[in-house]
């Protein structure tokens, strides 16, 4: 087995371990809550709860893959949610214009922070740590320290409503065909490069398992009120960002930058421009998350987004993104977000003290980073041995 194959195998193993761990904690919480954890209503609430962190993690994973970090997204989310509330409720700006302005501000914030990191060579940790404080102050200034409410129904739709059941099934079917097309394409691609491929029976079993998972989730959510709109928004951007990361030259350059930025620069890739774009995309996703959260809360609040940057980073790392850069997947970040939300939801249902949630999530994050370091070390050892 060569180094590339070994690395690919490691990623698969990590994904399977994550799924197994997620199922294990679901079973544990189901037992501890006498089945209440697995009620369709709670599953719906759980997916809605994880959607905000999932949206943030979708942008964050690209930043981490590029070898950087963004500590400001929670504050940016809160500040932009506050701006949306102030524009719409206090200044009577219509929802469409409000959303447009908030998205533009998110992109602009990403542009400014990304430019400082890329062109002025200030470490991303420092730039975004400063951003965390700046935008937390902006939020307090915009909201004047009070909650701003309520939004109109058309704005609340993005945080509180559900996709019609028939549309939900349509989304499920389209997703299944998309998975089929993706797996066929990946199989053909591996063959064209001379890599080994899984047997046809194993290919079918994996595909059927994915279909069962997708349709099972749609069934559960439709059995309550349907797929929550925030979840649909999250899944839409997951697909878009997955395509960007895996199927475009820009996406491949992000992985190259995280792996070896100097080699990437010498290969002719405009590292500074691409890094700035990464932060702009992250700012865009923070704006989307701010819109969804404020719509869900039906208010812009002075505490919105508090510590959410930590949840987004944890979700990305738990989902397989390496803090050293160069590896990670958008879909893995969503799995990490679901894992984190499950911990919060289950422990809350068990009426455990809030401090236990922080302790457990911190331990999980440290374990995930250790596993990443250990895996990288093992891969290097295997590569040296095979060489």
N, C-alpha and C positions, 0 to 999 in steps of 0.2 A: 504494500500500500504506500503510495507516494504522499508527500506532505500535503498537497492540495486535497487529495481524497481523505486524508486523516482529518484535516480541518473541517471539511464538509460533514464527515461523520460526527465530529464533536458537536457541531451546531445542531444536528438532528438529535443527538443524545440529550443535549441541553433542553431542547424544545420538549422532548418527551418527558424529561424529568419535571419540567415546569407544569405540564399538563397533569402529570400524575400527582404532583404536590397540590395543585389547585383542586383536583377531584378529592384528594384526601381531606383537605380542610373543609370542603363542602360537606363531605360525609360526617366529619367531626361536628360541624356546626348544626347539621341536620339532627344528629343524635342529641346534642346538648340542648337544642331548642325544641325537642320533641316533634320534629318535622316542619316547624314553622319556617325555617330558613329556606326550604325548597318549595314553599307555596308560590304559585304563579305571581301573586301580587308582590311578594318580596323579591322574586327574580326580576320583575319589571323595575322595581325601585332600585335594585342593585345595579342593573345595566344603566339606568338613568344617572345614578350616583357616580359610576365610573366614567361616564361620557366626558365630563369636564376635564378630568385628569387625562383621559385618553386623547382628547383633542390637543391638550398641551404637550403630551408625550410624543405625539405624531411629529410636531415640529422640533421638539427637543432632541429626538433621536438623531436627526440629521446634524444638529449642532455637535452632539457627542461623537458621532461617526467622523466628523471633520477634525476631531481632536481638541474641541473646545467645550465650553460650558456656558450656560445662561442662568444666572441666579435671579434675574429680574422678572421672569415671566409671570409669576404670581402677582407681583405689584402692578405690572403692565395690565394684566387681566382686570384687576380691581379698578385701576385708574380709568381704563377704557369703558368698563361697565358704569362707573360713576359719570363719565362724560356723556355716555348714551342717555342716562337718566336725566342729567341736567339739561341736555339739548331737548329731549322729547317732552319731559314733564314740566320743567321750569320755563323753557323757551319755546315750547309748542312747535318744535320741528317735527315734521312727519316721520314715521318709522323708517321708510325707505331711505330718506336722506340721512337720517341718524345713523343707520347701519353703514351706509356708504362712507360717511365721515369717519366713523370709528375704525373701519377697515383701513382707510387711507392713513389714519394716525398710527395704527399698528405697524403698517409697512414702513412708515417714516421713522418710527422708533427703531425698528430693526435696521434700517438703512444707516441711521446715525451711529448706533452701537457697533454695527458690523464694520462701518468705515473706520471708526476709531481703532478697533481691533486689527483690521486688515492693513490699513494705510499708516496709522500712527504707531503701530506695533505695541499698543498697550495690552497687557494680558487680558483675555476675556473674563477671567475671574474677577479682576479689579473693576473693569468697565461695568460688568453686569451687577456686581455687588453695589457699586455706586448707583446703578439704575434701580436696584431694589429699594434703596433709601429714597432716591429722588421721586420715583413714581408712587411710593407709599405716601410721601408728602403731597404729591399732586392730588392723589385720591382724597386725602383729608381736606385739601384746599377746595377741590371741586364740590365735594358733598357738604362742606362746612361742618363736618363731624356728625351729620344726621343722615338717616335713610331717606332716599328720594323715591316716592311711590305715589300712585301705581302706573304701570304701563297700560297701553290699550291692548285689546285682545289680539290684534294682528302681530304685535311684537311678542306678547307672551306665548304665542304659538311655537316659537323656536325653543322654548324651554319647558313647556307644560303639556303640549298636545301629543296625540298619537297618530301614526300613519294608519290610514284605513286598512282593514284586515285584508281585503283583496289585493291592495297594493303591496302589503307585507308579503303575501305569498308570491307575488310577482317578483319582488326583490329576491326572495329565497331561491326561486327557480333560476333567475338570471345569474345569481351568485354561483349556483351549482354548475351551470354551463360555463361560466367564467373559470371556475376551478378546473373543469375538464380541459378547456382550451389551454390554460396555463400549464397544467401537468403534461399535456401532450407536447407543447412547445419546449418545455424544459427537457423532456426526454429526448426529443429530436436534437436539441442543442448539445446535450451531452454526447450523443452518438456522433454528431458531426465533429466534435473535438477529440473523439477517441476515448472518452471516459466510460467506465462501466455503468450500466443501467440496471435498475431493479427488474425482476422477472414480471411477466404480464400478470400472473395471479396476484403478486404482491401489489402491483400497480393498481389493479382493480379493487383489492381490499382497502388500500389507503384511500382511494377515491370514494368508495362507498362509505367509509368511515367519515370522511369530510362532509359528504352529502347528508349523512344521517345527523351530524352535528349541526349543520346549517339549518336543515328543515326542522330539527328538534327544537332549536332555539326559537325559530319563527313560530312553531306550534305553541310553545310555552307562552311567548309574548302575546300572540293572538288570542290565546285562551283567557287573557286578562282584558286588555283594551287595545292591544296592537303594539307594534314597535314604537317606542317613544321617539319623538322627533329628534331630540338630542342624540340618540343612539344612531339614527339614520344619518344625521349630519356627520357624526364621527366616522361611521363606516364609509361614507362617500369620500371624505378626505384621506382616510386610510388607503383606499384604492388609488386615489390620485398620487399620493406621496410614495406609495409602493412602486407605482409606474415610474415616477421621477427617479427614484433611488436605484431601480434595477434595470430600466429599459432605456435610459437616456445617457448621452455622453456626459452631461452635467452631473448626473447621479453617480456615475462611475468615477468621476473626478473627485467627488466628495470622499469616497472610500480611499482613493489614492492619496489625497491630502492628509487624511488621518493616519494612513500607514507610513508615509514618508514624504513630508511636505517639500523637502529640498529636491528629492528626485522628481516629484510632480512638477515643480517649478522648472527644472531643467528639461523636462519633456515638452515644454511649450504651453502648458496649461496656465491660464491667468488665475493664479491662486487668490490674489487679493480680491478680484472681482467676484469669483465664485464664493469666497468666504462671506463677502458682503451679501450676496444673494441668499445664502443659507440663513443669515440672521434676519433678512427681510421676510423670508418664508416663516421663520419662527415668530416674528412679530405679527405676521398675518394670522397665524394660528392662535396667538394669544388674544388677538382682537375677536376672532370667532368664538373662542372660549368665554371672553368677557360678555359678548352678546348673549350667548346661551345661558350663562350663569345668571346674569341680571334678569333675563326673561324667566328663568326658573324661579328666582326669588321674588320676581315682580317688583324689584327695587334695585337701586344702586346704593350699596351700603359701605360705610367707612372701613369695614373689616373684610371686605370681599377679597378673595384670593390669598388670604393669609396662609403662608407656608405651602401653598400649592406648587411652588417651584420645586420644593423638596420632594413632593409626591410625584411630580412629572419626571424628575431625574431618577428617582427610585424605580419608577415604572419602566423607564428606558433601560436602566442597568439590569434590573431583575429580568427583563425581557431579552437580554442577551447583548446589549450594546456595551462595548468595551470602553472603559474610561480612558484608556490610552489611545483610543481612536482607531479607525480603519475597519471596524466590524460592527454589525448590528443590523436589525431588521425592524421596519415599521410595525409589522404584524406582531413581532415579539414585544414591542412597547405596549401594544394594546392588551396583550396577554398579561403583561406586568401590571397594567392599570386595573385589570379585572381582579388580579391577585390582591392588590392593595385594597381595592374597594371591598372585596370579600372579607378581608381581615377586619376592616372598619365595621362593616355591616353585621357580621357574625358576632363580634365582641360587643357591639351595641345591643344586639338582641339578647345577649346573655347578661346584660346589665353590668358589665365589667367597668371598672373605673377607667376614665379617659387616659390616664397616664400609661396603662398597660398597652393601649394601642400604639403609643409612641415607642415604647420599649420594644414591642414585638416587631414593628416595622423597621426600627433601627437595626435590630439583630438580623432581620431578613436581608436588609440592604448590605450590611457588612459581609454576610455569608455569600451573597451574590457576587460581590466584588472579589472576595477570596476565591470563589469558584472560577471567576474569569481569569485571575492571575494564575491559578493552578493549572487551568486548561491551556493557557498560553505557554506556560513553562513545559508542560508535557508535550505539546506540539513541537516546540523548539527541540526538545530532547529527541523525539522521534525523527524529526527532520535531520538532525546531526547524525543520528545512528544510521539512517538509511543512506545518507550521503557518503 
